[in-house]
C-alpha cells in the first residue's frame, strides 16, 4: 500500500513484504556511479523525518552511509565532528586509539550499512581472546554504540545494532585508601622531599594528578588558604603536555588546612632557588609543581618518586590516584558531609561520591547511631 507523497518527501512508500515504510534518497554520482540510499521506518512520519535529516546532512556535506562507507570511516567521522566539540584532548586520543587498536582490526573494510549484531559480538570475543580487560571491551563497545546512535539520528542507518548486544560489566575498581594513621606516616616520611607539598595538596584536596600538574601559583591564595582548580595538564603520545579544562569542565575552589599552606610556602621558596639556578633555561609557566627547569611534570616522574617513598615507609603499594581516594575516605570518616566531599573532589553528582565510597557508609551510619545514643542516654 503506497500512500500519496507529501511535497518534498521523495519516494516514500510502504513495502508489501513486511509493511515497513521506506524512502529512496538519491545521493548523486559517486565515483562514476549513481548512488541511492534507502531509509526505513515504522511510520510514514518517521521516514519523512529521516529524509529531512538526510537531505540536510547532504546540504552540509556530511557523509551518508553507502555500500562503500566502512564502520571505521564513520566512527572516525563521529569522533572528528561530534566528540571533538565537547571532548578533552585525552578523550579524543583515547577514542582514536580504540579505533586503531580494536575496531579497525575487528571490522576491516566492513561496510557500515551491513554491520550486524553478530559483528559486535565477534568484536567482544576477539578482545576477550586477547586478554583485554572488561573495562577496555566496554569502552570500545560504548564508542561504537555512540557512533551508530549518531548515524541513526542522522538517518544514515535504520537501527543501532549495538542496542541488541549487551556490553560487559567490569567489576567495581578496588579502592585502597590509606588510613588516617598511614596518611600521617606518609607525610612525615615526605618531609624535605621535593614533592612534599604535592603530597600534602593531594591528600587534603583530593585533586587528580593532572589537576595537580596543571596547578599554577596564580590559582593558589596562601593568605586565604584556598586552591582553585581551573585547568589540568596531561601527557598525550606524540603531543607532549596538553592543557585542558578540569574533568567535567567544572572548576572549583578548595579551602586547605594551614599545614598544607606551610608546605606550599616552603615549596615556593625551594622552587625560587631552582629558578635562579636554571637562569635562562627556566620555562616560566607559573606552575606550582614543575620540573627543575619549570616545564610540566611528567606523571612518570611523580610515580618514580612516589613508589620508593611507599617502600621506605612500609606502606601498601598503592597507586598515586589512591591518594585521592584516601582524601575522600579520610573526610567521610571525620564526619564531613558527603556533599562537601563531592564539591572538593569535583564529582558531577553526589551519587558518584556515595557510590564510589560506599565502603565508608557503614562506619558513618554506626557513628550516627552512637551519637544518637549518647544524646538520648539519661544521666546515671
Steps between C-alpha positions, in 0.01 A plus 500: 500500500657823387363825638510826309832676542515833675681796348877448517472152655658315211404141419346391830308175475393203709655163423256219440743237632523620863285814521795732574501851358795585277649791318758507221754784519701589193860556610611610156806380312773337712813375323322495168196307625153612599446434872175473693427444868188335644366629833264288710243569770192363673288798391486736208574790735816331629632447148412855401697631799801283408481628145499857627808434715677321215437779251628750756812287551557500123477878492754523783737260324473234771565139390203267455550127534534328166617154410855637486509685833667286765435476872844644572446795268174593668634464856797720408257753353293485821808569714616786278163676467307416817733395783754771413239767580487402867772244570834576661825424309552194719154369409559553128836327517347208690216460248735513202711235670192277539426533128858418402558213744161330516232615254707506182653151555156359588298650214760560231313630195158400633238735355313707757168417334567125533610493866315231695460419873715191447785728389483684833495168688808389305671827598439417867633146452811613313584746778438239771723253314777759510469508877374858510324631809121518510526875550693528171243287315217709641677819392527377140134394503380835634699696240351287220153532655530878513609522136217274381248692709613816324466325163141399581418852618639639174292254299812326373405163655160345572606357838784476751620140507678562832159536666448122488849408626569548872841649581697326776472644849845536660532440872514803725855631526675397820562812708796487738492815711754569769378520858539832689799349681660396171436846352683658792782246457531584129511874557759462777718288270465757217633786713775673304414312179475710182139378464406549866253779419359296210410216739350749747275657236401160359399365841319810624313591179451170313617662175578276203863474387430694179344778708802507732741519206292783350476698825646851471612738772236746381243232593629483859410757766735437790353784706143369481608136489327395177591312185303557177479217247478669159695275266676167469806385306528151354761330286383375159707279273649709223362824644688546825331693781148614414305755706124451531209581727447291814296182462135588452610854404421610855757709683488515879656679795622285791590630848820340630634455855784712633737200497456486121545878475831466688614219270417714195691801639805281554462352153478845342831601662661179370366566150633857506845355559458260208393788274808706596732204439339428161545855374408536133394135472204553734156473336275746679153342484407587860458129582501419871625146441744502211826341394830652614490729195132600529349269238189289578568189703473165327273263696777240480735729693243519781456122504879446513523694828168386646556123486839501682350727767231240569760223519723694740212562737358148477168623362286299255597523132207721404458707183548876512128532414425322828611818679182656360300208640686535829406868520132426444489207742683702766250787477197269510628313805554838671127559457526757218174516303518305170383811310812684617717205398331495158577868442862464611558203269319658206249217451208603277243351740489388861387157377847440354658586834266275698535209255879527487546517874216276610752297703516791746124537545454217757751671730320834454165336577639341814648833605158661457339231715765543771448878497125457540550252780729743684244778466203290610665317788379633835763600757558235765 
